[in-house]
Each structure stands twice: as structure tokens, then as C-alpha cells.
Amino acid sequence: MSVAHVIVTVVAAVMAGFSAVSVLARAAWVVQPMADYGVPAAWMPWLGAAKAAGAAGLLVGLAVPAVGIAAAIGLVLYFTGAVVTVVRARWFSHVPFPLVYVAPVVAALVLS
């Protein structure tokens, strides 16, 4: 395990964790766009929990690599779904936001 892998994984986990807390706290700057994309408010706790589990899984993956790989794959799928949701809602200017969150996850997966 390289230093770069550890740093990138921690950054990815912090970013996913921040995103999870933002959803779970129902921050207005997160909830309003998601409503605009057509995401039901009832999904917020599940989406936040998925991101939180992914963030925790990335950190656990530093000790148990299989867990980290599974968490990274899950987060990549999650953020791919976010991109699809944004594109389907035709908010093309918002596509970079989920890509910013998935980039360090992909880097951590590649470095693992």
C-alpha cells in the first residue's frame, strides 16, 4: 500500500462522508437540486446512508482491501447513477458535481 493510495482513499472517504452528511442534514443547497432532478424526498435517508457506508468502507478498506474495493465500486455506481439522474433531468451544467466526488474514488480504486 502506497502513501498515495492512503491519501487518495482518505480524501475520497472525507468527500463522500461530507456528501452523506449534507444529504442526511438536508442542506438546502443539496435538497433543492435533488428535488429539481426529480429525486423523491423519501429517498434522502437511503442515499445519505449509502454514501456514508461507502465512506466508511473506503476507510475500512485500508485494513481489509476487499472491503475498500467493494465500497469504491459501490460509490462509483452511486455517482454514476447521480450523473444519469442529472442528465435525465437535463441539468447539464450540474453534471460536474457528482464527477468531482467520484474522481478520488476512482483514483483510490485504481491505486488499490
C-alpha positions in Angstrom: 0.0 0.0 0.0 1.5 3.3 -1.1 1.3 6.7 0.6 -0.6 8.0 -2.5 -3.2 5.3 -2.1 -3.8 6.1 1.6 -4.0 9.9 0.9 -6.4 9.5 -2.0 -8.5 7.0 -0.2 -8.8 9.3 2.9 -9.7 12.2 0.6 -12.3 10.1 -1.2 -13.8 9.0 2.2 -13.9 12.5 3.5 -15.6 13.8 0.4 -18.2 11.0 0.4 -18.7 11.5 4.1 -19.3 15.2 3.6 -21.7 14.5 0.9 -23.5 12.0 3.1 -23.8 14.4 6.0 -25.1 17.1 3.6 -27.9 14.8 2.4 -28.7 13.5 5.8 -28.8 17.0 7.3 -31.0 18.0 4.3 -28.8 21.0 3.5 -30.9 23.3 1.2 -28.1 23.5 -1.4 -28.4 19.7 -1.7 -32.1 19.1 -1.3 -33.3 21.7 -3.8 -31.3 20.5 -6.7 -32.2 16.9 -6.0 -35.9 17.9 -5.9 -35.3 19.7 -9.3 -33.8 16.4 -10.7 -37.0 14.5 -9.6 -35.4 12.6 -6.7 -38.2 11.9 -4.1 -37.5 13.4 -0.6 -38.2 9.9 0.9 -35.0 8.7 -0.7 -32.8 11.1 1.1 -32.0 9.0 4.2 -31.2 6.0 1.9 -29.0 8.0 -0.4 -27.2 9.5 2.6 -26.8 6.2 4.2 -25.4 4.7 1.0 -22.7 7.4 0.8 -21.9 7.1 4.5 -21.5 3.4 4.2 -19.2 3.9 1.1 -17.1 6.4 3.0 -16.7 4.0 6.0 -16.0 1.2 3.6 -13.2 3.1 2.0 -11.6 3.7 5.4 -12.0 0.0 6.4 -10.5 -0.9 3.1 -7.2 0.5 4.2 -7.0 -2.6 6.6 -9.2 -5.0 4.6 -8.6 -4.4 0.9 -11.6 -6.4 -0.3 -14.0 -4.1 1.7 -12.4 -1.0 0.2 -12.7 -2.3 -3.3 -16.4 -3.2 -2.7 -17.0 0.3 -1.2 -15.3 2.0 -4.1 -17.3 0.1 -6.7 -20.5 0.9 -4.8 -19.6 4.6 -4.7 -18.7 4.6 -8.4 -22.1 3.0 -9.2 -23.8 5.5 -6.9 -22.2 8.6 -8.5 -22.8 7.1 -12.0 -26.5 7.0 -11.1 -26.2 10.6 -9.9 -24.8 11.6 -13.3 -27.6 9.7 -15.1 -30.2 11.4 -12.9 -28.8 14.9 -13.6 -28.6 14.2 -17.3 -32.1 12.8 -17.4 -33.3 16.0 -15.7 -31.5 17.9 -18.4 -29.4 19.9 -15.9 -26.3 19.5 -17.9 -24.4 22.3 -16.1 -24.7 20.2 -12.9 -23.0 17.1 -14.3 -19.5 18.1 -13.0 -20.7 18.0 -9.3 -21.0 14.2 -9.0 -17.9 13.8 -11.1 -15.9 15.8 -8.6 -17.0 13.3 -5.9 -16.3 10.2 -7.9 -12.9 11.2 -9.2 -11.0 10.5 -6.0 -13.0 7.2 -5.5 -11.9 6.1 -9.0 -8.3 7.1 -8.2 -8.4 5.1 -4.9 -9.8 2.1 -6.8 -7.1 2.3 -9.4 -4.4 2.7 -6.8 -5.6 -0.3 -4.8 
